[in-house]
């Protein structure tokens, strides 16, 4: 194992074991290096790597701290990684969305409040029946984010937030090239919303599946 990898594993071990907890300040570099049997250079590299993926927070002049380890914070790294996707992997991202998002939508059916439903409804009505493609895609992202947040699962919400980026361009191209894309999207949004108002988890799941699958089907036919 590379020396830096060993250092990362040792710091990880301290966090997983509870020796270091969220918000804790790490011991001074010289003390921690001696405690873990590491060189100060390898420890420094490990800290730098762990700070990039939001495990540690290096505060200049103050010290190094364990972050909150909140799922949303940790999964920010996913958003960074998926930005490197190739066009031929967009279908795979859509397939993952098709697995996760309908489940989140079904979970939201029993948890989403009337106020949240009214806000989503108002958002849809505000766009009217003929929004621009850019407006429609922005509304689509906001609409689904609002529903997923209502699922009550912060990990699922963060995962889907990270996965939405690679499929944005595909949704824009669909809106520009498929004749009925705008009207179909609005119809599917309203159907999802109606199922949520009825507290019908299975109908909400089915409409969310149809909604994502229609983009996936269009993209597959154009590649």
N, C-alpha and C positions, 0 to 999 in steps of 0.2 A: 504494500500500500504506500502511495506517495506520502511524503511527510505532511504536506498540507491537508491531504484527505484524512490522515490520522488525527490531525489537530481538530478538523471539523467534527469527526466522529466523537472525539473526547468531549468537546463542548456540547454537542448534541446529547451525549450521554448524561451530562450534568443537568441539562434542561428536562430531558425525559424522566430522569430519576427524581426530579423535584429539588435537587441541590440548588438549582437556579430556577426561580419562578418568574412569571411575567412581571415586568417592572423592576426586577432586581438589577442592581449595578454589579458588573463583573469586578472581581478583585483587580488590583493593579497588575499591569502586564507582566512585570518581573515576578510577582508572587504567583500568578496563575500559570505562567510558563514553568516555574519550578514545581508547582503542585502537580501539573499534568505531565511533567517530564518532557517538555517540548522546548525547542529553541524559540527565542522571542520573535525571530523572523517568520517561522512557520505559524506561530500563534497569530501574528499580525496578518498574514495572508488568509488564515482561516476566518478571522474576524471580518476582514474585508469581504470575503465570499458570502458569509452569513448575513452581512448587512445588505448585500445586493438582493437577497431573497427575503428581506424584511424579518429575519429572525432576531437580528441584533440592530441596535440603533447607536451609532457612534456620534457622540455629541462633543464637538471640538471644545477642549478646555474643561470638560466636565467629566468625561468617562464614557464607558460603553455599557449599555443597558440591554436587557432582554426586552423585546417589544411586548405588546399586549398579546401577541400570538393569535389575534382575532382571525377567523377564517377569511374574512374579506381582505384583510391586510396581506395575509400569506398567499392568497390566490391571485394577488395582483401580478405575481410573476407569470401566471398562466397567460394573462392578457399580453404580456411582453413576448412570450414564446410564440403564441399563435399568430402574432403579426408577421412571423417569418414563413407562414404557410405558402404553399405553391397553389396555383389555380387548380391543379388536378386533385387537390385534397379538399376542396370546398365541399364536395359531395359527402365526404367523410364527416366533416364538421356538421353538416345538415343532418346526417344520420344520427349523430350523437344528440343533437338538439331534439330530433324526433323521438328519441328514447326518453330524455329527461324532462323536456318542457311540458308534454301532456301530463306527466306524473305530477309536476309542480302545480299545474292548472287544476287538476283533480283535487289536490290537497287544499288549494285555495278556496274551493267551493264551500267548505264548512267553516272557514276562518275569516274570509274577507268580509269587511263591515259594509253596511248600507252606504255609509259616507264614502267609502272607497269605490264602491260600485257607481255611485252618483258621479264621482270625480272622473272615472273612466268613461262613463256615458257622456258627460259634458265635453270631455276631450275629443271623443269621436264626433259629436255633433258640431263642434267648433270647426272641424276640418271641412264639413260639408260633403257633398257627393262627388266633387271633382277637384280634389287636392292635387297639387303638383306631385310628381314622383318623389322628389326630395322631401316634401312635407309628409307624404304617405309613409316613407321609410322611417323618418324621425318619429312619427306618430306610432308606427309599428313597434319600434324599439322601446318607446316610453310605455306603450300599452302593455306589452309583455313583461317588462320590468316591474310594473305596478302589480300585475297579477302574481308573478313569481315571489315578490317580496311579501305578498299576503299568504304565501304557503307556510310561513313561519320557520323555514329552514334556511339559515344564513349561508350554509355551505352550498346548497343547491343554487341559491340566488347568485352567489359569487361565481360558481362554475358557469352558469348560463350567461352571466354578464361577460365573462371572459371569452365565451364561445360565440357571442353574437357578432363580434367584429368581422371575422372572415366571411360571414354570409351577407354582410351589408351590401357589398358591391354586386353580388348576385341578385339581391332583391331590387336594386336600382335598375340593373340591366333588364330584369324581367318586366319592371314597370314601364320601361322605355320601349320594349320590343313586343310584349304580349298584349294583344288588343284589349282583353277584358281584365287585365291584372288589377287595376285600381278598384273596379266594381267588385271583383271577387274577394279582394282583400277586405274591403269594407263590410261585405256580406258576412264573411267568416268572423271578423271581429265582433260584429253584432250578435252572431250566433253564439260565440263563446261567452259574451257578456250575458245573454239571455239565460244560458245554462247556469252560469254562476248565480244569477238572481234567483233561479229556481232551486238553487242548492243541489243541483244534479251533477254530482262528481263525474259520473260516467259519460254523460253528454258533453260536459266541459272537456274531458279527456279526449273524446272522439273528435270534437271540432278542432281542438288544438292540433291533433294528429293530422287531420285533413289539411289544416292551414299550412303546416310546415311541409307536408308531403307534396302539396301542390307546387311549392317553390322547387323542391327537390326533383319532382317529375319534369318540370319545365327545364331545369338546368341540365338534367341527364339527356333530354332530347336535343339540346343545343350543342352539346360537347362533341 
